[in-house]
C-alpha cells in the first residue's frame, strides 16, 4: 500500500473551509438577533381602541399606525434603550422614555391617550389685490414705463 503526501494539505484546506463556513453562518445568526419587536395597543381613557393612532420611536424612522382594534407592531427595532411616543389628533401625546428593547424578544407597550381640544390658532385670510389676468388685457402686448427708458444708453427715445 502506498501513501500520498498530498492528503495532508488537502485535508487542511477542507478543515479550514469548514471552520470559515461555520463562522460565517454563526455571524449571520448573531446579526439576525440584533433586533427586537415592539407591539401593543392604543386605547382612550374609556378603554376603547383608537384606530389609526401613530406610534414612533424617537430619533429613528421606525413607526407604525394602529389598526381598527388599536393594535400596532414595529419589527426590526435595534436592541437598546429607546423613547416611544403614541399620538393621535384630538388626544394628548404620551411619551415613554427608557424602554429597553432586547434582541430577539417582543416587548409589549400599551398606551392610554387622554382627549384634548385641538387648538388650531388664528386663521388669517388674505384676498388678491389685482386680478391675475385683467379682463381687458387678454392679448400679448409690451408696456414700457419711464424707469426703463431712463436706463437706456441713449440720449433720445428716437435713438
MODELLER restraints for C-alpha pairs under 7 A, 6 or more apart:
rsr = mdl.restraints
at = mdl.atoms
rsr.add(forms.Gaussian(group=physical.xy_distance, feature=features.Distance(at['CA:33:A'], at['CA:103:A']), mean=5.41, stdev=0.5))
rsr.add(forms.Gaussian(group=physical.xy_distance, feature=features.Distance(at['CA:33:A'], at['CA:104:A']), mean=5.08, stdev=0.5))
rsr.add(forms.Gaussian(group=physical.xy_distance, feature=features.Distance(at['CA:34:A'], at['CA:78:A']), mean=6.37, stdev=0.5))
rsr.add(forms.Gaussian(group=physical.xy_distance, feature=features.Distance(at['CA:34:A'], at['CA:79:A']), mean=5.96, stdev=0.5))
rsr.add(forms.Gaussian(group=physical.xy_distance, feature=features.Distance(at['CA:34:A'], at['CA:103:A']), mean=5.03, stdev=0.5))
rsr.add(forms.Gaussian(group=physical.xy_distance, feature=features.Distance(at['CA:34:A'], at['CA:104:A']), mean=6.94, stdev=0.5))
rsr.add(forms.Gaussian(group=physical.xy_distance, feature=features.Distance(at['CA:35:A'], at['CA:76:A']), mean=4.98, stdev=0.5))
rsr.add(forms.Gaussian(group=physical.xy_distance, feature=features.Distance(at['CA:35:A'], at['CA:77:A']), mean=5.15, stdev=0.5))
rsr.add(forms.Gaussian(group=physical.xy_distance, feature=features.Distance(at['CA:35:A'], at['CA:78:A']), mean=4.47, stdev=0.5))
rsr.add(forms.Gaussian(group=physical.xy_distance, feature=features.Distance(at['CA:35:A'], at['CA:79:A']), mean=5.09, stdev=0.5))
rsr.add(forms.Gaussian(group=physical.xy_distance, feature=features.Distance(at['CA:35:A'], at['CA:103:A']), mean=4.79, stdev=0.5))
rsr.add(forms.Gaussian(group=physical.xy_distance, feature=features.Distance(at['CA:35:A'], at['CA:104:A']), mean=5.99, stdev=0.5))
rsr.add(forms.Gaussian(group=physical.xy_distance, feature=features.Distance(at['CA:36:A'], at['CA:75:A']), mean=6.65, stdev=0.5))
rsr.add(forms.Gaussian(group=physical.xy_distance, feature=features.Distance(at['CA:36:A'], at['CA:76:A']), mean=5.53, stdev=0.5))
rsr.add(forms.Gaussian(group=physical.xy_distance, feature=features.Distance(at['CA:36:A'], at['CA:77:A']), mean=5.13, stdev=0.5))
rsr.add(forms.Gaussian(group=physical.xy_distance, feature=features.Distance(at['CA:36:A'], at['CA:78:A']), mean=6.38, stdev=0.5))
rsr.add(forms.Gaussian(group=physical.xy_distance, feature=features.Distance(at['CA:36:A'], at['CA:79:A']), mean=6.11, stdev=0.5))
rsr.add(forms.Gaussian(group=physical.xy_distance, feature=features.Distance(at['CA:36:A'], at['CA:101:A']), mean=6.13, stdev=0.5))
rsr.add(forms.Gaussian(group=physical.xy_distance, feature=features.Distance(at['CA:36:A'], at['CA:102:A']), mean=5.85, stdev=0.5))
rsr.add(forms.Gaussian(group=physical.xy_distance, feature=features.Distance(at['CA:36:A'], at['CA:103:A']), mean=4.85, stdev=0.5))
rsr.add(forms.Gaussian(group=physical.xy_distance, feature=features.Distance(at['CA:36:A'], at['CA:104:A']), mean=4.93, stdev=0.5))
rsr.add(forms.Gaussian(group=physical.xy_distance, feature=features.Distance(at['CA:36:A'], at['CA:105:A']), mean=5.15, stdev=0.5))
rsr.add(forms.Gaussian(group=physical.xy_distance, feature=features.Distance(at['CA:36:A'], at['CA:106:A']), mean=5.97, stdev=0.5))
rsr.add(forms.Gaussian(group=physical.xy_distance, feature=features.Distance(at['CA:37:A'], at['CA:74:A']), mean=5.77, stdev=0.5))
rsr.add(forms.Gaussian(group=physical.xy_distance, feature=features.Distance(at['CA:37:A'], at['CA:75:A']), mean=4.69, stdev=0.5))
rsr.add(forms.Gaussian(group=physical.xy_distance, feature=features.Distance(at['CA:37:A'], at['CA:76:A']), mean=6.01, stdev=0.5))
rsr.add(forms.Gaussian(group=physical.xy_distance, feature=features.Distance(at['CA:37:A'], at['CA:77:A']), mean=5.85, stdev=0.5))
rsr.add(forms.Gaussian(group=physical.xy_distance, feature=features.Distance(at['CA:37:A'], at['CA:105:A']), mean=6.32, stdev=0.5))
rsr.add(forms.Gaussian(group=physical.xy_distance, feature=features.Distance(at['CA:37:A'], at['CA:106:A']), mean=4.58, stdev=0.5))
rsr.add(forms.Gaussian(group=physical.xy_distance, feature=features.Distance(at['CA:37:A'], at['CA:107:A']), mean=6.15, stdev=0.5))
rsr.add(forms.Gaussian(group=physical.xy_distance, feature=features.Distance(at['CA:38:A'], at['CA:73:A']), mean=5.54, stdev=0.5))
rsr.add(forms.Gaussian(group=physical.xy_distance, feature=features.Distance(at['CA:38:A'], at['CA:74:A']), mean=5.13, stdev=0.5))
rsr.add(forms.Gaussian(group=physical.xy_distance, feature=features.Distance(at['CA:38:A'], at['CA:75:A']), mean=6.62, stdev=0.5))
rsr.add(forms.Gaussian(group=physical.xy_distance, feature=features.Distance(at['CA:38:A'], at['CA:106:A']), mean=5.79, stdev=0.5))
rsr.add(forms.Gaussian(group=physical.xy_distance, feature=features.Distance(at['CA:38:A'], at['CA:107:A']), mean=4.94, stdev=0.5))
rsr.add(forms.Gaussian(group=physical.xy_distance, feature=features.Distance(at['CA:38:A'], at['CA:108:A']), mean=5.99, stdev=0.5))
rsr.add(forms.Gaussian(group=physical.xy_distance, feature=features.Distance(at['CA:39:A'], at['CA:72:A']), mean=5.59, stdev=0.5))
rsr.add(forms.Gaussian(group=physical.xy_distance, feature=features.Distance(at['CA:39:A'], at['CA:73:A']), mean=4.09, stdev=0.5))
rsr.add(forms.Gaussian(group=physical.xy_distance, feature=features.Distance(at['CA:39:A'], at['CA:74:A']), mean=6.33, stdev=0.5))
rsr.add(forms.Gaussian(group=physical.xy_distance, feature=features.Distance(at['CA:39:A'], at['CA:107:A']), mean=6.25, stdev=0.5))
rsr.add(forms.Gaussian(group=physical.xy_distance, feature=features.Distance(at['CA:39:A'], at['CA:108:A']), mean=4.93, stdev=0.5))
rsr.add(forms.Gaussian(group=physical.xy_distance, feature=features.Distance(at['CA:39:A'], at['CA:109:A']), mean=6.11, stdev=0.5))
rsr.add(forms.Gaussian(group=physical.xy_distance, feature=features.Distance(at['CA:40:A'], at['CA:71:A']), mean=5.76, stdev=0.5))
rsr.add(forms.Gaussian(group=physical.xy_distance, feature=features.Distance(at['CA:40:A'], at['CA:72:A']), mean=5.67, stdev=0.5))
rsr.add(forms.Gaussian(group=physical.xy_distance, feature=features.Distance(at['CA:40:A'], at['CA:73:A']), mean=6.60, stdev=0.5))
rsr.add(forms.Gaussian(group=physical.xy_distance, feature=features.Distance(at['CA:40:A'], at['CA:108:A']), mean=5.09, stdev=0.5))
rsr.add(forms.Gaussian(group=physical.xy_distance, feature=features.Distance(at['CA:40:A'], at['CA:109:A']), mean=4.86, stdev=0.5))
rsr.add(forms.Gaussian(group=physical.xy_distance, feature=features.Distance(at['CA:40:A'], at['CA:110:A']), mean=4.77, stdev=0.5))
rsr.add(forms.Gaussian(group=physical.xy_distance, feature=features.Distance(at['CA:41:A'], at['CA:70:A']), mean=5.09, stdev=0.5))
rsr.add(forms.Gaussian(group=physical.xy_distance, feature=features.Distance(at['CA:41:A'], at['CA:71:A']), mean=4.39, stdev=0.5))
rsr.add(forms.Gaussian(group=physical.xy_distance, feature=features.Distance(at['CA:41:A'], at['CA:72:A']), mean=6.15, stdev=0.5))
rsr.add(forms.Gaussian(group=physical.xy_distance, feature=features.Distance(at['CA:41:A'], at['CA:110:A']), mean=4.85, stdev=0.5))
rsr.add(forms.Gaussian(group=physical.xy_distance, feature=features.Distance(at['CA:41:A'], at['CA:111:A']), mean=6.31, stdev=0.5))
rsr.add(forms.Gaussian(group=physical.xy_distance, feature=features.Distance(at['CA:42:A'], at['CA:49:A']), mean=5.94, stdev=0.5))
rsr.add(forms.Gaussian(group=physical.xy_distance, feature=features.Distance(at['CA:42:A'], at['CA:50:A']), mean=5.87, stdev=0.5))
rsr.add(forms.Gaussian(group=physical.xy_distance, feature=features.Distance(at['CA:42:A'], at['CA:70:A']), mean=4.96, stdev=0.5))
rsr.add(forms.Gaussian(group=physical.xy_distance, feature=features.Distance(at['CA:42:A'], at['CA:71:A']), mean=6.54, stdev=0.5))
rsr.add(forms.Gaussian(group=physical.xy_distance, feature=features.Distance(at['CA:42:A'], at['CA:110:A']), mean=5.91, stdev=0.5))
rsr.add(forms.Gaussian(group=physical.xy_distance, feature=features.Distance(at['CA:42:A'], at['CA:111:A']), mean=4.74, stdev=0.5))
rsr.add(forms.Gaussian(group=physical.xy_distance, feature=features.Distance(at['CA:42:A'], at['CA:112:A']), mean=6.00, stdev=0.5))
rsr.add(forms.Gaussian(group=physical.xy_distance, feature=features.Distance(at['CA:43:A'], at['CA:49:A']), mean=4.29, stdev=0.5))
rsr.add(forms.Gaussian(group=physical.xy_distance, feature=features.Distance(at['CA:43:A'], at['CA:50:A']), mean=5.33, stdev=0.5))
rsr.add(forms.Gaussian(group=physical.xy_distance, feature=features.Distance(at['CA:43:A'], at['CA:70:A']), mean=6.48, stdev=0.5))
rsr.add(forms.Gaussian(group=physical.xy_distance, feature=features.Distance(at['CA:43:A'], at['CA:111:A']), mean=6.26, stdev=0.5))
rsr.add(forms.Gaussian(group=physical.xy_distance, feature=features.Distance(at['CA:43:A'], at['CA:112:A']), mean=4.97, stdev=0.5))
rsr.add(forms.Gaussian(group=physical.xy_distance, feature=features.Distance(at['CA:43:A'], at['CA:113:A']), mean=6.28, stdev=0.5))
rsr.add(forms.Gaussian(group=physical.xy_distance, feature=features.Distance(at['CA:44:A'], at['CA:50:A']), mean=6.57, stdev=0.5))
rsr.add(forms.Gaussian(group=physical.xy_distance, feature=features.Distance(at['CA:44:A'], at['CA:112:A']), mean=5.29, stdev=0.5))
rsr.add(forms.Gaussian(group=physical.xy_distance, feature=features.Distance(at['CA:44:A'], at['CA:113:A']), mean=4.95, stdev=0.5))
rsr.add(forms.Gaussian(group=physical.xy_distance, feature=features.Distance(at['CA:44:A'], at['CA:114:A']), mean=6.15, stdev=0.5))
rsr.add(forms.Gaussian(group=physical.xy_distance, feature=features.Distance(at['CA:45:A'], at['CA:112:A']), mean=6.09, stdev=0.5))
rsr.add(forms.Gaussian(group=physical.xy_distance, feature=features.Distance(at['CA:45:A'], at['CA:113:A']), mean=6.39, stdev=0.5))
rsr.add(forms.Gaussian(group=physical.xy_distance, feature=features.Distance(at['CA:45:A'], at['CA:114:A']), mean=6.00, stdev=0.5))
rsr.add(forms.Gaussian(group=physical.xy_distance, feature=features.Distance(at['CA:49:A'], at['CA:69:A']), mean=5.55, stdev=0.5))
rsr.add(forms.Gaussian(group=physical.xy_distance, feature=features.Distance(at['CA:49:A'], at['CA:70:A']), mean=4.57, stdev=0.5))
rsr.add(forms.Gaussian(group=physical.xy_distance, feature=features.Distance(at['CA:50:A'], at['CA:70:A']), mean=5.13, stdev=0.5))
rsr.add(forms.Gaussian(group=physical.xy_distance, feature=features.Distance(at['CA:51:A'], at['CA:66:A']), mean=5.51, stdev=0.5))
rsr.add(forms.Gaussian(group=physical.xy_distance, feature=features.Distance(at['CA:51:A'], at['CA:67:A']), mean=5.30, stdev=0.5))
rsr.add(forms.Gaussian(group=physical.xy_distance, feature=features.Distance(at['CA:51:A'], at['CA:68:A']), mean=4.56, stdev=0.5))
rsr.add(forms.Gaussian(group=physical.xy_distance, feature=features.Distance(at['CA:51:A'], at['CA:69:A']), mean=6.39, stdev=0.5))
rsr.add(forms.Gaussian(group=physical.xy_distance, feature=features.Distance(at['CA:51:A'], at['CA:70:A']), mean=5.10, stdev=0.5))
rsr.add(forms.Gaussian(group=physical.xy_distance, feature=features.Distance(at['CA:52:A'], at['CA:65:A']), mean=5.34, stdev=0.5))
rsr.add(forms.Gaussian(group=physical.xy_distance, feature=features.Distance(at['CA:52:A'], at['CA:66:A']), mean=4.84, stdev=0.5))
rsr.add(forms.Gaussian(group=physical.xy_distance, feature=features.Distance(at['CA:52:A'], at['CA:67:A']), mean=5.96, stdev=0.5))
rsr.add(forms.Gaussian(group=physical.xy_distance, feature=features.Distance(at['CA:53:A'], at['CA:65:A']), mean=5.61, stdev=0.5))
rsr.add(forms.Gaussian(group=physical.xy_distance, feature=features.Distance(at['CA:53:A'], at['CA:66:A']), mean=5.27, stdev=0.5))
rsr.add(forms.Gaussian(group=physical.xy_distance, feature=features.Distance(at['CA:53:A'], at['CA:87:A']), mean=5.90, stdev=0.5))
rsr.add(forms.Gaussian(group=physical.xy_distance, feature=features.Distance(at['CA:53:A'], at['CA:88:A']), mean=4.85, stdev=0.5))
rsr.add(forms.Gaussian(group=physical.xy_distance, feature=features.Distance(at['CA:54:A'], at['CA:64:A']), mean=5.90, stdev=0.5))
rsr.add(forms.Gaussian(group=physical.xy_distance, feature=features.Distance(at['CA:54:A'], at['CA:65:A']), mean=4.63, stdev=0.5))
rsr.add(forms.Gaussian(group=physical.xy_distance, feature=features.Distance(at['CA:54:A'], at['CA:66:A']), mean=6.37, stdev=0.5))
rsr.add(forms.Gaussian(group=physical.xy_distance, feature=features.Distance(at['CA:54:A'], at['CA:86:A']), mean=5.71, stdev=0.5))
rsr.add(forms.Gaussian(group=physical.xy_distance, feature=features.Distance(at['CA:54:A'], at['CA:87:A']), mean=5.36, stdev=0.5))
rsr.add(forms.Gaussian(group=physical.xy_distance, feature=features.Distance(at['CA:54:A'], at['CA:88:A']), mean=6.20, stdev=0.5))
rsr.add(forms.Gaussian(group=physical.xy_distance, feature=features.Distance(at['CA:55:A'], at['CA:63:A']), mean=5.46, stdev=0.5))
rsr.add(forms.Gaussian(group=physical.xy_distance, feature=features.Distance(at['CA:55:A'], at['CA:64:A']), mean=5.29, stdev=0.5))
rsr.add(forms.Gaussian(group=physical.xy_distance, feature=features.Distance(at['CA:55:A'], at['CA:65:A']), mean=6.31, stdev=0.5))
rsr.add(forms.Gaussian(group=physical.xy_distance, feature=features.Distance(at['CA:55:A'], at['CA:85:A']), mean=5.64, stdev=0.5))
rsr.add(forms.Gaussian(group=physical.xy_distance, feature=features.Distance(at['CA:55:A'], at['CA:86:A']), mean=4.46, stdev=0.5))
rsr.add(forms.Gaussian(group=physical.xy_distance, feature=features.Distance(at['CA:55:A'], at['CA:87:A']), mean=6.55, stdev=0.5))
rsr.add(forms.Gaussian(group=physical.xy_distance, feature=features.Distance(at['CA:56:A'], at['CA:62:A']), mean=5.89, stdev=0.5))
rsr.add(forms.Gaussian(group=physical.xy_distance, feature=features.Distance(at['CA:56:A'], at['CA:63:A']), mean=3.96, stdev=0.5))
rsr.add(forms.Gaussian(group=physical.xy_distance, feature=features.Distance(at['CA:56:A'], at['CA:64:A']), mean=6.39, stdev=0.5))
rsr.add(forms.Gaussian(group=physical.xy_distance, feature=features.Distance(at['CA:56:A'], at['CA:84:A']), mean=5.79, stdev=0.5))
rsr.add(forms.Gaussian(group=physical.xy_distance, feature=features.Distance(at['CA:56:A'], at['CA:85:A']), mean=5.51, stdev=0.5))
rsr.add(forms.Gaussian(group=physical.xy_distance, feature=features.Distance(at['CA:56:A'], at['CA:86:A']), mean=6.74, stdev=0.5))
rsr.add(forms.Gaussian(group=physical.xy_distance, feature=features.Distance(at['CA:57:A'], at['CA:63:A']), mean=6.10, stdev=0.5))
rsr.add(forms.Gaussian(group=physical.xy_distance, feature=features.Distance(at['CA:57:A'], at['CA:82:A']), mean=6.77, stdev=0.5))
rsr.add(forms.Gaussian(group=physical.xy_distance, feature=features.Distance(at['CA:57:A'], at['CA:83:A']), mean=5.89, stdev=0.5))
rsr.add(forms.Gaussian(group=physical.xy_distance, feature=features.Distance(at['CA:57:A'], at['CA:84:A']), mean=4.56, stdev=0.5))
rsr.add(forms.Gaussian(group=physical.xy_distance, feature=features.Distance(at['CA:57:A'], at['CA:85:A']), mean=6.48, stdev=0.5))
rsr.add(forms.Gaussian(group=physical.xy_distance, feature=features.Distance(at['CA:58:A'], at['CA:83:A']), mean=5.50, stdev=0.5))
rsr.add(forms.Gaussian(group=physical.xy_distance, feature=features.Distance(at['CA:58:A'], at['CA:84:A']), mean=5.90, stdev=0.5))
rsr.add(forms.Gaussian(group=physical.xy_distance, feature=features.Distance(at['CA:63:A'], at['CA:74:A']), mean=6.46, stdev=0.5))
rsr.add(forms.Gaussian(group=physical.xy_distance, feature=features.Distance(at['CA:64:A'], at['CA:72:A']), mean=6.24, stdev=0.5))
rsr.add(forms.Gaussian(group=physical.xy_distance, feature=features.Distance(at['CA:64:A'], at['CA:73:A']), mean=6.46, stdev=0.5))
rsr.add(forms.Gaussian(group=physical.xy_distance, feature=features.Distance(at['CA:64:A'], at['CA:74:A']), mean=6.16, stdev=0.5))
rsr.add(forms.Gaussian(group=physical.xy_distance, feature=features.Distance(at['CA:65:A'], at['CA:72:A']), mean=6.17, stdev=0.5))
rsr.add(forms.Gaussian(group=physical.xy_distance, feature=features.Distance(at['CA:66:A'], at['CA:72:A']), mean=4.56, stdev=0.5))
rsr.add(forms.Gaussian(group=physical.xy_distance, feature=features.Distance(at['CA:79:A'], at['CA:101:A']), mean=4.95, stdev=0.5))
rsr.add(forms.Gaussian(group=physical.xy_distance, feature=features.Distance(at['CA:79:A'], at['CA:102:A']), mean=5.23, stdev=0.5))
rsr.add(forms.Gaussian(group=physical.xy_distance, feature=features.Distance(at['CA:79:A'], at['CA:103:A']), mean=5.21, stdev=0.5))
rsr.add(forms.Gaussian(group=physical.xy_distance, feature=features.Distance(at['CA:80:A'], at['CA:100:A']), mean=5.59, stdev=0.5))
rsr.add(forms.Gaussian(group=physical.xy_distance, feature=features.Distance(at['CA:80:A'], at['CA:101:A']), mean=5.18, stdev=0.5))
rsr.add(forms.Gaussian(group=physical.xy_distance, feature=features.Distance(at['CA:80:A'], at['CA:102:A']), mean=6.61, stdev=0.5))
rsr.add(forms.Gaussian(group=physical.xy_distance, feature=features.Distance(at['CA:81:A'], at['CA:98:A']), mean=5.41, stdev=0.5))
rsr.add(forms.Gaussian(group=physical.xy_distance, feature=features.Distance(at['CA:81:A'], at['CA:99:A']), mean=5.36, stdev=0.5))
rsr.add(forms.Gaussian(group=physical.xy_distance, feature=features.Distance(at['CA:81:A'], at['CA:100:A']), mean=4.38, stdev=0.5))
rsr.add(forms.Gaussian(group=physical.xy_distance, feature=features.Distance(at['CA:81:A'], at['CA:101:A']), mean=6.08, stdev=0.5))
rsr.add(forms.Gaussian(group=physical.xy_distance, feature=features.Distance(at['CA:82:A'], at['CA:97:A']), mean=6.60, stdev=0.5))
rsr.add(forms.Gaussian(group=physical.xy_distance, feature=features.Distance(at['CA:82:A'], at['CA:98:A']), mean=5.54, stdev=0.5))
rsr.add(forms.Gaussian(group=physical.xy_distance, feature=features.Distance(at['CA:82:A'], at['CA:99:A']), mean=5.28, stdev=0.5))
rsr.add(forms.Gaussian(group=physical.xy_distance, feature=features.Distance(at['CA:82:A'], at['CA:100:A']), mean=6.44, stdev=0.5))
rsr.add(forms.Gaussian(group=physical.xy_distance, feature=features.Distance(at['CA:83:A'], at['CA:96:A']), mean=5.66, stdev=0.5))
rsr.add(forms.Gaussian(group=physical.xy_distance, feature=features.Distance(at['CA:83:A'], at['CA:97:A']), mean=4.31, stdev=0.5))
rsr.add(forms.Gaussian(group=physical.xy_distance, feature=features.Distance(at['CA:83:A'], at['CA:98:A']), mean=5.73, stdev=0.5))
rsr.add(forms.Gaussian(group=physical.xy_distance, feature=features.Distance(at['CA:83:A'], at['CA:99:A']), mean=6.21, stdev=0.5))
rsr.add(forms.Gaussian(group=physical.xy_distance, feature=features.Distance(at['CA:84:A'], at['CA:95:A']), mean=5.72, stdev=0.5))
rsr.add(forms.Gaussian(group=physical.xy_distance, feature=features.Distance(at['CA:84:A'], at['CA:96:A']), mean=5.21, stdev=0.5))
rsr.add(forms.Gaussian(group=physical.xy_distance, feature=features.Distance(at['CA:84:A'], at['CA:97:A']), mean=6.48, stdev=0.5))
rsr.add(forms.Gaussian(group=physical.xy_distance, feature=features.Distance(at['CA:85:A'], at['CA:93:A']), mean=6.84, stdev=0.5))
rsr.add(forms.Gaussian(group=physical.xy_distance, feature=features.Distance(at['CA:85:A'], at['CA:94:A']), mean=5.66, stdev=0.5))
rsr.add(forms.Gaussian(group=physical.xy_distance, feature=features.Distance(at['CA:85:A'], at['CA:95:A']), mean=4.32, stdev=0.5))
rsr.add(forms.Gaussian(group=physical.xy_distance, feature=features.Distance(at['CA:85:A'], at['CA:96:A']), mean=6.29, stdev=0.5))
rsr.add(forms.Gaussian(group=physical.xy_distance, feature=features.Distance(at['CA:86:A'], at['CA:93:A']), mean=5.78, stdev=0.5))
rsr.add(forms.Gaussian(group=physical.xy_distance, feature=features.Distance(at['CA:86:A'], at['CA:94:A']), mean=5.32, stdev=0.5))
rsr.add(forms.Gaussian(group=physical.xy_distance, feature=features.Distance(at['CA:86:A'], at['CA:95:A']), mean=6.46, stdev=0.5))
rsr.add(forms.Gaussian(group=physical.xy_distance, feature=features.Distance(at['CA:86:A'], at['CA:111:A']), mean=6.65, stdev=0.5))
rsr.add(forms.Gaussian(group=physical.xy_distance, feature=features.Distance(at['CA:87:A'], at['CA:93:A']), mean=4.47, stdev=0.5))
rsr.add(forms.Gaussian(group=physical.xy_distance, feature=features.Distance(at['CA:87:A'], at['CA:94:A']), mean=6.51, stdev=0.5))
rsr.add(forms.Gaussian(group=physical.xy_distance, feature=features.Distance(at['CA:90:A'], at['CA:115:A']), mean=5.91, stdev=0.5))
rsr.add(forms.Gaussian(group=physical.xy_distance, feature=features.Distance(at['CA:90:A'], at['CA:116:A']), mean=5.36, stdev=0.5))
rsr.add(forms.Gaussian(group=physical.xy_distance, feature=features.Distance(at['CA:90:A'], at['CA:117:A']), mean=5.93, stdev=0.5))
rsr.add(forms.Gaussian(group=physical.xy_distance, feature=features.Distance(at['CA:90:A'], at['CA:118:A']), mean=5.65, stdev=0.5))
rsr.add(forms.Gaussian(group=physical.xy_distance, feature=features.Distance(at['CA:91:A'], at['CA:113:A']), mean=5.99, stdev=0.5))
rsr.add(forms.Gaussian(group=physical.xy_distance, feature=features.Distance(at['CA:91:A'], at['CA:114:A']), mean=5.42, stdev=0.5))
rsr.add(forms.Gaussian(group=physical.xy_distance, feature=features.Distance(at['CA:91:A'], at['CA:115:A']), mean=4.23, stdev=0.5))
rsr.add(forms.Gaussian(group=physical.xy_distance, feature=features.Distance(at['CA:91:A'], at['CA:116:A']), mean=4.87, stdev=0.5))
rsr.add(forms.Gaussian(group=physical.xy_distance, feature=features.Distance(at['CA:92:A'], at['CA:113:A']), mean=6.23, stdev=0.5))
rsr.add(forms.Gaussian(group=physical.xy_distance, feature=features.Distance(at['CA:92:A'], at['CA:114:A']), mean=5.55, stdev=0.5))
rsr.add(forms.Gaussian(group=physical.xy_distance, feature=features.Distance(at['CA:92:A'], at['CA:115:A']), mean=6.14, stdev=0.5))
rsr.add(forms.Gaussian(group=physical.xy_distance, feature=features.Distance(at['CA:92:A'], at['CA:116:A']), mean=5.65, stdev=0.5))
rsr.add(forms.Gaussian(group=physical.xy_distance, feature=features.Distance(at['CA:93:A'], at['CA:113:A']), mean=6.84, stdev=0.5))
rsr.add(forms.Gaussian(group=physical.xy_distance, feature=features.Distance(at['CA:94:A'], at['CA:113:A']), mean=6.64, stdev=0.5))
rsr.add(forms.Gaussian(group=physical.xy_distance, feature=features.Distance(at['CA:101:A'], at['CA:107:A']), mean=6.68, stdev=0.5))
